[in-house]
Amino acid sequence: MMTALPWSTAWTIARRDLHRQFRGLRLLLVCLFLGVGALAAIGTLTSAIRGELDAQGRTILGGDLEVEVWQRTLNEEERAFLERYGELSEGLRLQAMARSEEAAAPVELKAVDARWPLYGTFTLADGTESAAPPAGQAWLASGAAERLDLEPGDRFTLGTATLTVGGIIGEEPDRLSEGFQLGQTVIVPLDVPGRAGLTAPGSMYESKTRVRFAGAADPEAVEEALEAEFPEAGFDTRTRERASPGAERFVSRMGEFLTLVGLAALAIAGIGIGGGVSSYLEARRTSIATLKILGATGGDIARIYALQLGAAALVGALAGLAAGVLVTPLFAQALGELLPVRSGLVVDGWALLRAALFGLLVALVFAAPPLARARRYPAMALMRARVSPLKQLGRGGTVPVALGLAGIAALAFLGAPQPLLTATFLGGAVALLGLLTLLGFLIRKGAAQIPRPADPLLRSALANLHRPGASTAALVTALGFGLSAFVLLAGVQTSLEGNISRSVPERAPDYFVLDVPRTGAGEFEAMVRRHAPEAEIQAVPTLRGAILAYGPRDSMIRVSTLEELPEGAWALRGERGLTYAEAIPPGNTVTAGEWWPRDYSGEPLVSIDEELAEATGLAVGDYLTIGLLGVERTARIASLRRIDWESLGFNYVLVFSPNALQDAPHNLAATIDLPEGQTAGSLLRDLVGAFPASSVIEVGPLLTQARDILDQVSLAILAAASVAVLAGIAVLLGAIAAARAARLYDSVILRVLGASRRQLLLLQLAEFGALSLVLALVALGLGSLLAWLVVVQMFEFDWLPDWPRILGVLGAGVALVLAFALGASLPLLQARPAQALRTL
């Protein structure tokens, strides 16, 4: 009975046979480097951002708990309730206009009390640590100071109040929690908005009260107690664990997507690993046969080459980890303005370990079958492999493949924020692999069954698809994955660009004006007409209120009693913009019910967005109760509307009949759209002078800012997803190179029989052209489906692909395949028949 070769001896043989530059295993190294590097960078970056959000939750929020409410401050009862838990800091947020002697600019006014900030440190641009500005002074963001041409010590006007620039803002600890800015920040003492006439009844402002807990209170428990005590107050609350929900949601979705991109890169790389290992073992067939003749068992062969493959896989994985760590600061620097992340090197042990394990498990899954086949071939069969191709032996490596797949699934689900999405991706990858394997089988069978063409070149190309030892299955899998990755990337990228173009249109109103007094509507329009007679002006009443109850009148559902809001019913959360109108607003279409007549004076009515109606189950004839400035008002649903959200005009989920709301204190909001090419001149300054309590928002800079942010996100997705494309290209090169090695003997025989180099090139072109055309159609369907899942199901965007660009990318992929195939065929043309035949 033969004894197994010791591991130490197996390593000695493996080390001697393993080339120091890993010749023959470079495809395995490249594939693992790309996949592991992508996962390491993605995991490290998202972990670092989440760590910063968790660690700085109090600082980002500015407290342990924040309570927001529109158009009023907390009353004494509400304030006393919060004071049980700790120290309060009150503030106001509103849009305003700042004026200097030479300029006017919209600003985001942040009024704070003497306790601000409860957490973190506020610093000025000169490095001085400070807090709320002294009476009569203000801190200005550098952009506001530049726009107004102000320096510390200069004076400017807010509403009817005159202030002195006390300093320029440097580090604002709670900036991230404030969300998207409609202007540059100006920080003032808490009493300034009231003195400036900016918080008169009907004005649009938001109060923010933050709590610093005195003890070890649970923020979630305090939040629940507050909602139970004041269920109809219309509060929006946040805790330190949800300091920046938008950032957390963005990081979660982006991290999940990028992780799936990394896994996709590894899945594609796995095909390359399998092909690379098969090619490597094919090149070592003489060595394997010699070892077997000398007495080595199949287990000895498996140990020797498993050690070689393991060493190469470990080097590739470690190189990928190093690259992932080194590239993370570049991503951090690019996202530094959007998210809190350190710009230096970040090392997250679990993220790196997870990436390495993914890579090694994928290598195990795809390398085990060819290694298992090599150990089971008899020595003489290996010697004859070139002229008599080996038959595939079944059930090779079943156990290691099963263990590897189980490990990959466990790692993918461990900590996944969307397990269903992860399961869908894994199932889709397995289904895609199975589909491509079946397709390869059908192509071989079909090529063997169809009539033989009369043209000898076409007949030979067709025979290459089904002859013994043909690499059709490997080529179909590699090409299918690679071309599908091209279509997936193009579909995601063009859909994101389509959503950006639709959501952030090139043309929008030039100005939004808030808090225009109802009594000054005529004067406002006349002033605009003096500067721009042909300007388009739209003014609507604007209020804020919260939906408190909805449904049939005798069984209305109180929102405060819902444990969880219905999916898609975001309008039930907190306060929303309200308006009233006699006519159907522009860009709105009534889809059910009827609009009320002019001068209607009957029962209060409301028209609601059809998407809200679908999410909540509301229908025409049901009722809504809203809370408006502490008063409940109920209206019957008269109609449902489809809203054109693409327009940047006034779009309200709830539009009431005039008699339902017009008696409440409120102002108007207006848009000004200047004729193409016309500038506002002194309009902005004159408006601020005539209506000091109003605020004007310039839309152009906001669109530019929004478009820049979305472009950054799109570019980040493109950069990350390109890793999958690079892996696909590497796999294509490896598959074509492996096919070239297998065809050396065929090419030599054809040369001996008189085939010209041109004929050999045409033969390669015909074979790969036929495969590419079939697989391009398959990839178009599969890649588009996967792109739709990513765009619609993961990011919840609309599916807006640019089909000409997608087809162009797919065509470029097919051209790339053909170019690689022809390039790989060139060495075959240089092979000398006599020399090649002597190696058989």
Secondary structure as UniProt FT lines:
FT   HELIX           7..17
FT   TURN            20..21
FT   TURN            23..24
FT   HELIX           26..55
FT   HELIX           57..61
FT   STRAND          65..70
FT   HELIX           76..83
FT   TURN            84..85
FT   STRAND          86..99
FT   STRAND          104..112
FT   TURN            114..115
FT   STRAND          122..124
FT   TURN            125..126
FT   STRAND          129..130
FT   TURN            135..136
FT   STRAND          137..140
FT   HELIX           142..148
FT   TURN            152..153
FT   STRAND          155..158
FT   TURN            159..160
FT   STRAND          161..171
FT   TURN            173..175
FT   HELIX           176..178
FT   STRAND          184..189
FT   TURN            190..191
FT   HELIX           192..195
FT   TURN            196..197
FT   TURN            201..202
FT   STRAND          206..213
FT   HELIX           219..229
FT   TURN            231..232
FT   STRAND          236..239
FT   HELIX           240..242
FT   HELIX           245..283
FT   HELIX           285..293
FT   TURN            294..295
FT   HELIX           298..335
FT   TURN            336..338
FT   HELIX           349..376
FT   HELIX           379..383
FT   TURN            384..387
FT   TURN            396..397
FT   HELIX           398..413
FT   TURN            414..415
FT   HELIX           419..449
FT   HELIX           456..466
FT   TURN            468..469
FT   HELIX           472..503
FT   STRAND          511..516
FT   HELIX           518..520
FT   HELIX           521..531
FT   TURN            533..534
FT   STRAND          536..551
FT   HELIX           553..555
FT   STRAND          557..558
FT   HELIX           559..561
FT   TURN            567..568
FT   HELIX           570..572
FT   STRAND          575..580
FT   TURN            586..587
FT   STRAND          588..593
FT   TURN            598..599
FT   STRAND          605..609
FT   HELIX           610..616
FT   TURN            620..621
FT   STRAND          623..628
FT   TURN            629..630
FT   STRAND          631..643
FT   TURN            645..646
FT   STRAND          654..656
FT   HELIX           658..661
FT   TURN            662..663
FT   STRAND          667..673
FT   TURN            676..677
FT   TURN            681..682
FT   HELIX           683..690
FT   TURN            692..693
FT   STRAND          695..698
FT   HELIX           699..742
FT   HELIX           744..752
FT   TURN            753..754
FT   HELIX           757..788
FT   HELIX           789..794
FT   HELIX           803..830
FT   HELIX           833..838
//
